Amino acid sequence: MTPRSDAEFEAERIGSPSRAHRVDLRRTLYSFRHAGRGFSWALSSQANLRVHLVAAAVVLIAALVLRFSVIEFVGLVLCFTVVVAAELFNTTLEVLIDYAWPEHHPMIGRAKDVAAAAVLVAAAGAAIVGILLFARHILLNLS
């Protein structure tokens, strides 16, 4: 049975075989709408995500000014993508944990700390890549 309305489509079970085998542009558009809504909520509620995105914009503008090569831009964009994705996964984990276990528990705190550490590792790796790329360009411009 093919849903005829948006409400019927939303009510259809996500894992149903009929839904999984059907190529449906509307289903794809719903996926983008849900992803956009999630990103918008995370952007409005997570200060660290905003910091990462502002840092990415500043670094990309500086890379344009210093005339980075295409491959260097690709490296920067990949680094930013990993950091933002890690931040989104961290936010997801925190929201789910806060919903499932509203009371304080030491193991819950550890899980949240490890998720935050994953973001820190991604951000540190991106910073190292950025430092190496920018140092090369700055040193070349000074000499």
Secondary structure as GFF3:
##gff-version 3
##sequence-region A 1 143
A	DSSP	alpha_helix	6	11	.	.	.	ID=ss1
A	DSSP	alpha_helix	17	21	.	.	.	ID=ss2
A	DSSP	alpha_helix	25	45	.	.	.	ID=ss3
A	DSSP	alpha_helix	47	65	.	.	.	ID=ss4
A	DSSP	alpha_helix	70	100	.	.	.	ID=ss5
A	DSSP	alpha_helix	106	142	.	.	.	ID=ss6
###
